[in-house]
Amino acid sequence: GRWVILIVGIVGIVLGIVVMRNPTETIAIIVLIAAIFWIITGLVDIFRGISDSGMENRGWVIFGGVVAALAGAIVLLWPAASVLVLAVIAGVFFIVDGIMQIIAGFQIKSA
């Protein structure tokens, strides 16, 4: 358990550094994945909210779906404006997540 978490943490840090050092080589994939993910999840939430009349917070689910789908469409339509932001966010996420995984690995050892 602990070694797996430590390895995942180290891989996360390495991925974060690679993404931040080579954003031009990785950004197209990141942008495409993020945009498609937001569009698909947004559409799923919209249709789920429309089809389930008994759903709690139905309006918020539909609203969130519309926002997610629009965000995905904006990223696809204007990728240059969102490329750097997505690269930095992804890099920071990988580094922070990697550090958290390493800390969790050491906590497992001491538990």
C-alpha positions as CSV (number, residue, x, y, z in Angstrom):
1,G,0.0,0.0,0.0
2,R,2.5,2.6,1.1
3,W,4.9,1.9,-1.8
4,V,2.1,2.2,-4.4
5,I,1.2,5.6,-2.9
6,L,4.8,6.8,-2.9
7,I,5.3,5.7,-6.5
8,V,2.0,7.4,-7.6
9,G,3.3,10.6,-5.8
10,I,6.6,10.5,-7.6
11,V,5.0,9.9,-11.0
12,G,2.6,12.8,-10.3
13,I,5.5,15.2,-9.6
14,V,7.4,14.0,-12.7
15,L,4.3,14.5,-14.8
16,G,3.7,17.9,-13.4
17,I,7.3,18.9,-14.2
18,V,7.1,17.5,-17.7
19,V,3.9,19.3,-18.4
20,M,5.2,22.6,-17.1
21,R,8.5,22.3,-18.9
22,N,7.0,21.3,-22.3
23,P,3.6,22.9,-22.5
24,T,3.6,23.1,-26.3
25,E,4.0,19.4,-26.6
26,T,1.3,18.4,-24.2
27,I,-1.2,21.2,-24.2
28,A,-3.1,20.1,-27.3
29,I,-4.0,16.8,-25.7
30,I,-4.8,18.4,-22.4
31,V,-7.1,21.0,-24.0
32,L,-8.8,18.4,-26.2
33,I,-9.4,16.0,-23.2
34,A,-10.7,18.8,-21.0
35,A,-13.0,20.2,-23.6
36,I,-14.5,16.9,-24.5
37,F,-14.8,15.9,-20.9
38,W,-16.7,19.1,-20.0
39,I,-19.0,18.9,-23.0
40,I,-19.9,15.2,-22.4
41,T,-20.4,15.6,-18.6
42,G,-22.3,18.8,-19.2
43,L,-24.6,17.1,-21.7
44,V,-25.1,14.1,-19.4
45,D,-26.1,16.4,-16.6
46,I,-28.5,18.3,-18.8
47,F,-30.2,15.2,-20.0
48,R,-30.2,13.6,-16.6
49,G,-31.8,16.7,-15.1
50,I,-34.4,16.9,-17.8
51,S,-35.3,13.2,-17.8
52,D,-35.5,12.8,-14.0
53,S,-38.4,15.0,-12.7
54,G,-38.0,13.7,-9.1
55,M,-34.3,14.6,-8.9
56,E,-33.2,16.8,-6.0
57,N,-31.7,20.1,-7.0
58,R,-32.7,19.4,-10.6
59,G,-32.4,23.0,-11.6
60,W,-28.8,23.2,-10.3
61,V,-27.9,20.0,-12.1
62,I,-29.2,21.3,-15.4
63,F,-27.5,24.7,-14.7
64,G,-24.2,23.0,-13.9
65,G,-24.5,20.9,-17.1
66,V,-25.1,24.0,-19.2
67,V,-22.0,25.7,-17.6
68,A,-19.8,22.7,-18.2
69,A,-20.9,22.2,-21.8
70,L,-20.4,25.9,-22.5
71,A,-16.9,25.8,-20.9
72,G,-16.0,22.8,-23.1
73,A,-17.3,24.6,-26.2
74,I,-15.3,27.8,-25.3
75,V,-12.1,25.8,-24.8
76,L,-12.6,24.1,-28.2
77,L,-13.5,27.4,-30.0
78,W,-10.7,29.4,-28.4
79,P,-7.9,27.0,-27.4
80,A,-5.1,29.6,-27.6
81,A,-6.7,31.6,-24.8
82,S,-7.1,28.6,-22.5
83,V,-3.9,26.7,-23.4
84,L,-1.5,28.3,-20.9
85,V,-4.0,28.4,-18.1
86,L,-4.8,24.7,-18.5
87,A,-1.1,23.8,-18.7
88,V,-0.3,25.6,-15.5
89,I,-3.3,24.3,-13.7
90,A,-2.5,20.7,-14.8
91,G,1.2,21.1,-13.8
92,V,0.4,22.5,-10.4
93,F,-2.2,19.8,-9.8
94,F,0.2,17.0,-10.6
95,I,2.9,18.4,-8.3
96,V,0.5,19.1,-5.4
97,D,-1.2,15.7,-5.8
98,G,2.2,14.0,-6.0
99,I,3.3,15.7,-2.8
100,M,0.1,14.7,-1.1
101,Q,0.5,11.1,-2.2
102,I,4.1,11.0,-0.8
103,I,2.9,12.4,2.5
104,A,0.1,9.8,2.6
105,G,2.6,7.1,2.0
106,F,4.7,8.1,4.9
107,Q,1.6,8.4,7.1
108,I,0.7,4.8,6.3
109,K,4.1,3.7,7.4
110,S,3.7,5.4,10.8
111,A,0.2,4.3,11.3
